[in-house]
Amino acid sequence: MTLRSKVSPRYLLSCALSLLGNSVAGVILPLVLLATTGDALAAGTLALICALPQMLIGLVGGALIDRLNRRDVSIASDVLSAASVALLPVVDMTVGLDFGWFVALGLLGAVGDIPGMTARDALLPAVCDHDYRSLQKFMGMSQSVESLTAIAGPALAAFLLTLTGGVSALWLTAALSLAAALVTLTLPRSIGRVGDGAAAPAGGRGGIASGAVAALRDGVRVLFRDDALLRSSTLLTFGIIMVMGSFQGLVLPVHFTAAGTPELLGFVLSALSAGMLVSSLAYSALAHRLRRRTWLIASLSGIAVGVAVLGSLASFPVMLAGALAVGLSAGPASALLGFFAFDRIPADRRGAALGTQNSLTLAAAPAAVFASSAVTEAGGAPLAALVLVGCWLAVTLWALATPSLRHLDGEGDGAPAASRRERGRAAAGGRGPEGAL
């Protein structure tokens, strides 16, 4: 194999840089917004405003990716991300930041996030073919990169906040996204070509718009109408994303900002991610030792205990322990939900279903963050945390009682590694404060 053909290390490096930039920004941006506006409701409003274009772009993303070179889309996405973040400190140094600037630059970043994420994922099989690598093994490597960046990102954000302050820390975030684009630029353009190089007729004769509508209709049918288990697992996924996204994107930033220790947020999120990595690896090794129903009960119950501890907003060590407990419990549930999605969705409808799921996630998570911001504005972060703990307990009781999630051990066979990767992407999709497990 020639040196020129070894594109997989550069692909992984590009993924790591892009994901690290997203992870750091996901911690710093809510804190910068709170420091600038002093208004918890502003953070929720920003998430909601940016959600609509992200949702619309997510719906057309599949059709767009099937028409354009995927390498080029990935590069353009990272450049847009770098520009939207770098302009924040530029504006702060010149005319001064206000809520309007956060909205404008948030919308700029939203344009590229979902198509770029989809394009990068779509490149992976082509990278494996180019380097003659096993897809299954390479996806494991890619998942490891994502898990490590989820741990390193919040810790790096905490270090930058301590060293430079919130707005100045965004320079490194922009640099990471730009570096990802430059690394992707070194990949041969041929790996991003769709089919034989001709434009794919995405969406049929009606073009991208009609294709997006058709994909949404088909995706909703697959996720919510045809299969009771898939419907329940999808709803449970939304519950996790909405509750944990509200904690990460609003309640915890407000709490640590009010305490004068915003840098501690990064350590709490790193503890959660580290626990998630450990529990996911443990589940991969021990999955067949217990029944799936047993794994689900233990995982959801453990998350409930961790969320209750985290939601107490007690001392930093207690919150750190709560975040670690959530992460150590969440791996099996995340793996099972991802497995059911990939096992139950027909292969020829997977794109429509996952694209619809990503788009609905981009709407649900910011809506939850906005509702949490309203509660926080009315009664403070402790009240919002208490409400979220109650919501998670209700979600847990529903999941344990719903008939479709009771008998799981006859439901398909297969390794959940690839599913976890895609489900994690769906749960964390985007740079905004809506990121969750």
Secondary structure, DSSP 8 states (H G I E B T S, - for coil): --GGG--HHHHHHHHHHHHHHHHHHHHHHHHHHHHHH--HHHHHHHHHHHHHHHHHHHHHHHHHHTTS-HHHHHHHHHHHHHHHHHHHHHHHHHT---HHHHHHHHHHHHHHHHHHHHHHHHHHHHHHHHHT--HHHHHHHHHHHHHHHHHHHHHHHHHHHHHH-HHHHHHHHHHHHHHHHHHHHTS-GGGG--TTSS---TTGGGHHHHHHHHHHHHHHHHHHTS-HHHHHHHHHHHHHHHHHHHIIIIIHHHHHHHTT-TTHHHHHHHHHHHHHHHHHHHHHHHGGGS-HHHHHHHHHHHHHHHHHHHTT---HHHHHHHHHHHHHHHHHHHHHHHHHHHHHS-GGGHHHHHHHHHHHHHHHHHHHHHHHHHHHHHH-HHHHHHHHHHHHHHHHHHHHH-GGGT--TTS-----HHHHHHHHHHHH-SSSTT---
